[in-house]
């Protein structure tokens, strides 16, 4: 979703950083658009956000994660899970999880190709926890956007 800025912008009522530090972010809960009000006090470690952050220090990443954590009661309660569950609440559209173990490689490639041709948002995720990185640079327990 973050590849198309209008999708992310649509989540925010408050579109600019402000002196008050108050923001309104929208999510879809059971298909209904709902507002989440939050401040910009973020948990940090060594002067950097403890959780999600962007390479370019963009604030929207931290604010969306904080709003999501607020909906769920804490950051800890948002750990794990599948990205397609979260995408329902972010995009407000149906979402489906497809597990690679259920398909042979050719069938999975056809599904991905078909979804790409339909311009669907696609997310891949890895199993595991922590920050273990495999030989190809893939981090355990993370989500990745599939682009073309």
C-alpha positions as CSV (number, residue, x, y, z in Angstrom):
1,X,0.0,0.0,0.0
2,X,2.8,2.4,0.8
3,X,3.9,2.3,-2.9
4,X,0.9,4.5,-3.8
5,X,0.9,7.5,-1.5
6,X,-2.8,8.2,-2.0
7,X,-3.7,5.0,-0.2
8,X,-1.7,6.0,2.8
9,X,-2.9,9.6,2.7
10,X,-6.5,8.4,2.8
11,X,-5.9,6.9,6.2
12,X,-5.1,10.3,7.7
13,X,-7.5,13.1,8.5
14,X,-4.6,15.1,9.9
15,X,-2.2,15.3,6.9
16,X,0.5,17.6,8.3
17,X,2.8,17.4,11.3
18,X,1.4,19.9,13.8
19,X,2.6,21.7,16.9
20,X,-0.1,20.2,19.1
21,X,1.0,16.6,18.1
22,X,-2.6,15.4,17.7
23,X,-3.6,13.2,14.8
24,X,-6.6,11.4,13.5
25,X,-6.1,8.2,11.6
26,X,-8.8,6.0,10.0
27,X,-9.2,2.2,10.0
28,X,-12.0,0.0,8.9
29,X,-13.4,-2.1,11.7
30,X,-15.9,-4.7,10.6
31,X,-16.2,-2.8,7.4
32,X,-17.0,0.5,9.1
33,X,-14.6,3.5,8.8
34,X,-13.6,4.5,12.3
35,X,-11.3,7.3,13.6
36,X,-8.5,6.8,16.0
37,X,-7.2,9.9,17.8
38,X,-3.6,9.8,18.9
39,X,-0.6,11.9,19.9
40,X,2.9,11.9,18.6
41,X,4.6,10.6,21.7
42,X,6.4,7.5,20.5
43,X,8.2,4.8,22.4
44,X,11.9,5.1,21.7
45,X,15.2,3.4,22.3
46,X,18.4,5.2,22.0
47,X,16.6,8.1,20.3
48,X,14.9,6.0,17.6
49,X,11.4,4.5,17.4
50,X,11.3,1.1,19.2
51,X,9.0,-0.4,16.6
52,X,8.1,0.5,13.0
53,X,10.0,3.3,11.2
54,X,10.9,4.2,7.7
55,X,14.3,4.6,6.1
56,X,13.5,8.3,5.5
57,X,12.2,9.0,9.1
58,X,8.7,9.6,7.7
59,X,6.2,10.1,10.6
60,X,3.3,8.3,9.0
61,X,4.8,4.8,9.6
62,X,5.0,5.4,13.4
63,X,1.6,7.0,13.6
64,X,-0.2,4.2,11.7
65,X,1.5,1.6,14.0
66,X,0.6,3.6,17.1
67,X,-3.0,3.9,16.0
68,X,-3.1,0.1,15.3
69,X,-1.6,-0.6,18.7
70,X,-4.1,1.7,20.3
71,X,-7.0,-0.2,18.7
72,X,-5.6,-3.4,20.1
73,X,-4.6,-2.2,23.6
74,X,-0.8,-2.3,23.2
75,X,2.1,-2.7,20.8
76,X,2.6,-6.2,22.2
77,X,-0.9,-7.3,21.2
78,X,-0.2,-6.4,17.6
79,X,2.9,-8.7,17.2
80,X,2.7,-11.6,14.9
81,X,-0.4,-12.4,12.8
82,X,-0.8,-12.3,9.1
83,X,-0.6,-9.1,7.0
84,X,-3.8,-9.9,5.2
85,X,-5.7,-9.6,8.4
86,X,-4.3,-6.1,8.9
87,X,-4.9,-5.1,5.3
88,X,-8.6,-5.6,5.7
89,X,-8.6,-2.9,8.4
90,X,-6.2,-0.6,6.5
91,X,-7.7,-0.8,3.0
92,X,-11.3,-1.5,3.9
93,X,-11.6,-4.2,1.3
94,X,-11.8,-8.0,1.4
95,X,-8.4,-9.8,1.7
96,X,-7.4,-13.3,1.4
97,X,-4.4,-15.3,2.6
98,X,-2.8,-17.8,0.3
99,X,-0.3,-20.1,1.9
100,X,2.6,-21.4,-0.3
101,X,2.5,-24.8,1.2
102,X,-1.0,-25.4,-0.3
103,X,0.2,-24.9,-3.9
104,X,2.9,-26.2,-6.2
105,X,5.3,-23.6,-7.5
106,X,3.6,-23.2,-10.9
107,X,0.1,-22.8,-9.5
108,X,1.4,-20.2,-7.0
109,X,3.2,-18.3,-9.8
110,X,-0.1,-18.2,-11.8
111,X,-2.0,-16.9,-8.8
112,X,0.5,-14.1,-8.2
113,X,0.6,-13.3,-11.9
114,X,-3.3,-13.1,-12.0
115,X,-3.4,-10.9,-8.9
116,X,-0.7,-8.6,-10.3
117,X,-2.6,-8.2,-13.6
118,X,-5.7,-7.2,-11.6
119,X,-3.6,-4.6,-9.7
120,X,-4.3,-6.2,-6.3
121,X,-2.1,-5.2,-3.4
122,X,0.0,-8.2,-2.6
123,X,2.0,-8.9,0.6
124,X,4.3,-11.7,1.3
125,X,5.4,-12.7,4.9
126,X,7.9,-14.9,6.4
127,X,7.7,-17.3,9.3
128,X,9.7,-16.9,12.5
129,X,10.4,-14.3,15.1
130,X,13.1,-11.9,16.0
131,X,15.4,-10.3,13.5
132,X,17.1,-13.4,12.0
133,X,18.2,-12.8,8.5
134,X,18.7,-15.6,6.0
135,X,21.4,-15.9,3.3
136,X,19.2,-14.0,0.8
137,X,18.5,-11.0,3.2
138,X,15.0,-12.0,4.2
139,X,14.1,-11.2,7.8
140,X,12.1,-13.7,9.9
141,X,8.6,-12.7,10.9
142,X,8.4,-9.7,8.5
143,X,6.0,-8.6,5.7
144,X,7.1,-7.6,2.3
145,X,5.3,-5.8,-0.6
146,X,5.2,-7.7,-3.9
147,X,5.7,-5.3,-6.7
148,X,5.3,-6.5,-10.3
